[in-house]
């Protein structure tokens, strides 16, 4: 992503380090460069706001459960591969797996449809 305007810090570099910035894992000098960039570049500021909102939503939704180390490693590896693909212009393909668990409890009263069919 790039807004097309020249910046001291390129948009790609800012976005590559966005999560380090959000997680306060950057040196103050680097943080200052990103803050200046966000003041100048509305597309990057918008992406920052989006990522910040997603991070807050995940934090609220997940409570205080610790992330298993192997899951964290897999997610970080996937993020790195997506970033590498974006830099080389490869198409982004994301797959999502969903598991639905259905639990049924026995009914206390007879099935009304079965009663109607029996004429009772």
DOMI-586309 format. One record per residue: x, y, z negated of N, C-alpha, C in turn; residue number from 0. Coordinates in nm, 3 decimals, m for minus. Example, Ala and Ser with C-alpha at 12.3 -4.5 7.8 and 13.67 -1.06 7.14 Angstrom:
! DOMI-586309
     nc1     nc2     nc3    cac1    cac2    cac3     cc1     cc2     cc3 pos
   1.319  m0.569  m0.780   1.230  m0.450  m0.780   1.320  m0.330  m0.780   0
   1.285  m0.225  m0.708   1.367  m0.106  m0.714   1.290   0.003  m0.787   1
This chain:
! DOMI-586309
     nc1     nc2     nc3    cac1    cac2    cac3     cc1     cc2     cc3 pos
   0.085  m0.116   0.000   0.000   0.000   0.000   0.090   0.123   0.000   0
   0.050   0.219   0.076   0.122   0.345   0.078   0.025   0.454   0.117   1
   0.040   0.570   0.057  m0.049   0.681   0.090   0.001   0.756   0.213   2
   0.120   0.723   0.259   0.175   0.788   0.377   0.259   0.911   0.345   3
   0.252   0.958   0.222   0.331   1.075   0.182   0.465   1.030   0.126   4
   0.569   1.110   0.145   0.700   1.073   0.087   0.700   1.095  m0.064   5
   0.762   1.002  m0.135   0.774   1.011  m0.281   0.916   0.975  m0.320   6
   0.959   1.022  m0.436   1.090   0.983  m0.487   1.094   0.832  m0.514   7
   0.983   0.779  m0.561   0.970   0.635  m0.585   0.864   0.582  m0.488   8
   0.902   0.485  m0.406   0.812   0.430  m0.305   0.693   0.360  m0.369   9
   0.579   0.363  m0.299   0.458   0.298  m0.348   0.480   0.150  m0.377  10
   0.551   0.080  m0.288   0.576  m0.062  m0.307   0.651  m0.091  m0.436  11
   0.749  m0.009  m0.465   0.826  m0.026  m0.589   0.738  m0.002  m0.711  12
   0.654   0.099  m0.703   0.563   0.130  m0.814   0.470   0.012  m0.839  13
   0.412  m0.041  m0.733   0.317  m0.151  m0.749   0.386  m0.280  m0.792  14
   0.510  m0.300  m0.751   0.586  m0.418  m0.795   0.609  m0.417  m0.946  15
   0.614  m0.298  m1.005   0.645  m0.287  m1.148   0.525  m0.241  m1.230  16
   0.407  m0.248  m1.170   0.287  m0.198  m1.235   0.257  m0.269  m1.367  17
   0.268  m0.402  m1.368   0.237  m0.475  m1.492   0.342  m0.452  m1.599  18
   0.466  m0.434  m1.560   0.568  m0.399  m1.659   0.532  m0.266  m1.724  19
   0.484  m0.173  m1.642   0.442  m0.042  m1.692   0.322  m0.057  m1.786  20
   0.221  m0.133  m1.742   0.101  m0.152  m1.824   0.132  m0.221  m1.957  21
   0.230  m0.311  m1.955   0.265  m0.387  m2.074   0.373  m0.321  m2.159  22
   0.411  m0.198  m2.123   0.516  m0.124  m2.195   0.646  m0.202  m2.201  23
   0.683  m0.263  m2.089   0.805  m0.343  m2.082   0.913  m0.276  m1.997  24
   0.900  m0.145  m1.975   0.996  m0.071  m1.893   1.070   0.030  m1.979  25
   1.188   0.064  m1.933   1.263   0.172  m1.998   1.188   0.303  m1.978  26
   1.202   0.394  m2.070   1.128   0.521  m2.064   1.155   0.599  m1.936  27
   1.280   0.597  m1.889   1.312   0.668  m1.765   1.234   0.613  m1.645  28
   1.221   0.480  m1.639   1.144   0.418  m1.532   0.996   0.449  m1.547  29
   0.947   0.450  m1.670   0.806   0.485  m1.695   0.778   0.627  m1.648  30
   0.870   0.716  m1.673   0.853   0.856  m1.633   0.843   0.866  m1.481  31
   0.925   0.787  m1.408   0.919   0.788  m1.261   0.782   0.742  m1.213  32
   0.728   0.639  m1.277   0.597   0.590  m1.236   0.488   0.691  m1.268  33
   0.497   0.758  m1.383   0.398   0.860  m1.418   0.398   0.973  m1.315  34
   0.516   1.017  m1.274   0.526   1.122  m1.172   0.463   1.073  m1.042  35
   0.490   0.949  m1.005   0.434   0.894  m0.882   0.281   0.891  m0.890  36
   0.225   0.848  m1.004   0.079   0.844  m1.017   0.017   0.982  m1.004  37
   0.087   1.085  m1.051   0.037   1.222  m1.038   0.032   1.266  m0.892  38
   0.121   1.211  m0.810   0.131   1.251  m0.669   0.050   1.162  m0.575  39
   0.022   1.040  m0.615  m0.030   0.939  m0.522  m0.162   0.881  m0.572  40
  m0.272   0.925  m0.514  m0.402   0.878  m0.562  m0.428   0.729  m0.533  41
  m0.381   0.669  m0.421  m0.403   0.525  m0.404  m0.334   0.441  m0.513  42
  m0.213   0.479  m0.550  m0.143   0.405  m0.656  m0.208   0.430  m0.792  43
  m0.255   0.552  m0.814  m0.326   0.583  m0.939  m0.454   0.501  m0.948  44
  m0.523   0.487  m0.836  m0.646   0.406  m0.832  m0.613   0.260  m0.863  45
  m0.507   0.206  m0.805  m0.466   0.068  m0.831  m0.427   0.050  m0.977  46
  m0.357   0.149  m1.032  m0.320   0.146  m1.174  m0.446   0.139  m1.261  47
  m0.544   0.223  m1.231  m0.669   0.225  m1.307  m0.743   0.092  m1.298  48
  m0.744   0.033  m1.178  m0.809  m0.096  m1.159  m0.740  m0.205  m1.241  49
  m0.607  m0.212  m1.232  m0.533  m0.314  m1.306  m0.546  m0.293  m1.457  50
  m0.550  m0.169  m1.499  m0.567  m0.138  m1.641  m0.705  m0.186  m1.689  51
  m0.808  m0.164  m1.608  m0.944  m0.208  m1.644  m0.953  m0.360  m1.648  52
  m0.890  m0.428  m1.552  m0.891  m0.574  m1.550  m0.821  m0.628  m1.674  53
  m0.710  m0.569  m1.707  m0.633  m0.613  m1.825  m0.717  m0.595  m1.952  54
  m0.788  m0.484  m1.964  m0.872  m0.459  m2.080  m0.989  m0.558  m2.085  55
  m1.048  m0.589  m1.970  m1.158  m0.684  m1.964  m1.112  m0.824  m2.006  56
  m0.998  m0.864  m1.957  m0.944  m0.996  m1.994  m0.916  m1.001  m2.145  57
  m0.861  m0.894  m2.197  m0.830  m0.891  m2.340  m0.958  m0.903  m2.423  58
  m1.063  m0.832  m2.382  m1.191  m0.840  m2.455  m1.252  m0.979  m2.442  59
  m1.243  m1.038  m2.324  m1.309  m1.166  m2.297  m1.237  m1.284  m2.359  60
  m1.108  m1.277  m2.368  m1.030  m1.392  m2.415  m1.004  m1.391  m2.564  61
  m1.040  m1.287  m2.631  m1.017  m1.282  m2.775  m0.869  m1.286  m2.807  62
  m0.837  m1.360  m2.909  m0.697  m1.363  m2.952  m0.635  m1.501  m2.932  63
  m0.688  m1.579  m2.837  m0.628  m1.709  m2.807  m0.492  m1.688  m2.741  64
  m0.394  m1.768  m2.782  m0.262  m1.760  m2.720  m0.265  m1.831  m2.585  65
  m0.196  m1.773  m2.488  m0.187  m1.834  m2.356  m0.082  m1.944  m2.361  66
  m0.119  m2.065  m2.313  m0.018  m2.172  m2.309   0.100  m2.130  m2.222  67
   0.220  m2.164  m2.264   0.341  m2.121  m2.193   0.344  m2.170  m2.049  68
   0.298  m2.293  m2.024   0.301  m2.345  m1.887   0.204  m2.269  m1.798  69
   0.087  m2.229  m1.852  m0.009  m2.152  m1.774   0.049  m2.014  m1.741  70
   0.110  m1.951  m1.839   0.171  m1.820  m1.817   0.276  m1.829  m1.707  71
   0.359  m1.932  m1.711   0.463  m1.951  m1.609   0.403  m1.970  m1.469  72
   0.296  m2.048  m1.461   0.231  m2.071  m1.330   0.171  m1.942  m1.275  73
   0.106  m1.866  m1.362   0.044  m1.740  m1.318   0.151  m1.642  m1.271  74
   0.259  m1.628  m1.348   0.366  m1.536  m1.309   0.432  m1.580  m1.178  75
   0.450  m1.710  m1.160   0.508  m1.761  m1.034   0.416  m1.731  m0.917  76
   0.286  m1.746  m0.938   0.189  m1.718  m0.830   0.188  m1.569  m0.797  77
   0.194  m1.485  m0.898   0.199  m1.340  m0.874   0.323  m1.304  m0.793  78
   0.438  m1.362  m0.829   0.562  m1.336  m0.756   0.549  m1.380  m0.611  79
   0.488  m1.497  m0.586   0.475  m1.544  m0.448   0.379  m1.457  m0.368  80
   0.274  m1.407  m0.432   0.181  m1.316  m0.363   0.251  m1.185  m0.330  81
   0.325  m1.132  m0.425   0.399  m1.007  m0.399   0.498  m1.026  m0.285  82
   0.569  m1.137  m0.283   0.666  m1.164  m0.177   0.594  m1.173  m0.042  83
   0.479  m1.235  m0.040   0.400  m1.244   0.083   0.352  m1.110   0.132  84
   0.314  m1.023   0.038   0.267  m0.890   0.076   0.380  m0.807   0.133  85
   0.501  m0.825   0.080   0.615  m0.750   0.132   0.651  m0.794   0.273  86
   0.630  m0.922   0.304   0.666  m0.972   0.437   0.549  m0.963   0.533  87
   0.434  m0.919   0.486   0.319  m0.901   0.573   0.237  m1.027   0.595  88
   0.261  m1.132   0.517   0.185  m1.255   0.530   0.042  m1.232   0.483  89
  m0.049  m1.312   0.539  m0.188  m1.305   0.496  m0.200  m1.358   0.354  90
  m0.285  m1.297   0.275  m0.307  m1.338   0.137  m0.421  m1.437   0.133  91
  m0.396  m1.555   0.078  m0.499  m1.657   0.062  m0.507  m1.689  m0.086  92
  m0.625  m1.673  m0.141  m0.644  m1.699  m0.282  m0.751  m1.807  m0.296  93
  m0.721  m1.909  m0.374  m0.822  m2.012  m0.399  m0.863  m2.003  m0.545  94
  m0.989  m2.025  m0.568  m1.042  m2.020  m0.703  m1.113  m2.151  m0.730  95
  m1.079  m2.213  m0.841  m1.145  m2.335  m0.881  m1.238  m2.303  m0.996  96
  m1.358  m2.359  m0.990  m1.456  m2.334  m1.094  m1.503  m2.467  m1.151  97
  m1.510  m2.475  m1.279  m1.562  m2.594  m1.345  m1.688  m2.553  m1.419  98
  m1.795  m2.626  m1.394  m1.921  m2.599  m1.461  m1.954  m2.719  m1.548  99
  m1.979  m2.694  m1.672  m2.014  m2.800  m1.765  m2.160  m2.785  m1.800 100
  m2.236  m2.891  m1.780  m2.379  m2.888  m1.808  m2.407  m2.982  m1.924 101
  m2.474  m2.930  m2.023  m2.511  m3.010  m2.139  m2.663  m3.011  m2.148 102
  m2.719  m3.128  m2.164  m2.864  m3.139  m2.178  m2.895  m3.197  m2.314 103
  m2.991  m3.138  m2.380  m3.035  m3.189  m2.509  m3.168  m3.258  m2.489 104
  m3.194  m3.367  m2.561  m3.323  m3.434  m2.545  m3.436  m3.343  m2.589 105
  m3.544  m3.347  m2.513  m3.659  m3.262  m2.544  m3.737  m3.323  m2.660 106
  m3.792  m3.237  m2.746  m3.871  m3.283  m2.859  m4.012  m3.323  m2.816 107
  m4.063  m3.257  m2.712  m4.198  m3.289  m2.667  m4.192  m3.353  m2.530 108
  m4.291  m3.433  m2.493  m4.291  m3.502  m2.364  m4.287  m3.403  m2.248 109
  m4.235  m3.452  m2.137  m4.224  m3.372  m2.017  m4.362  m3.335  m1.966 110
  m4.391  m3.206  m1.954  m4.523  m3.159  m1.913  m4.555  m3.202  m1.770 111
  m4.455  m3.206  m1.682  m4.480  m3.249  m1.544  m4.521  m3.396  m1.542 112
  m4.457  m3.478  m1.625  m4.493  m3.621  m1.631  m4.634  m3.637  m1.686 113
  m4.672  m3.555  m1.784  m4.806  m3.562  m1.840  m4.909  m3.523  m1.735 114
  m4.880  m3.417  m1.658  m4.973  m3.372  m1.555  m4.990  m3.478  m1.449 115
  m4.881  m3.542  m1.410  m4.887  m3.646  m1.307  m4.967  m3.766  m1.356 116
  m4.960  m3.795  m1.484  m5.033  m3.908  m1.541  m5.178  m3.873  m1.568 117
  m5.212  m3.744  m1.558  m5.351  m3.701  m1.583  m5.386  m3.694  m1.729 118
  m5.288  m3.678  m1.813  m5.318  m3.669  m1.957  m5.319  m3.528  m2.003 119
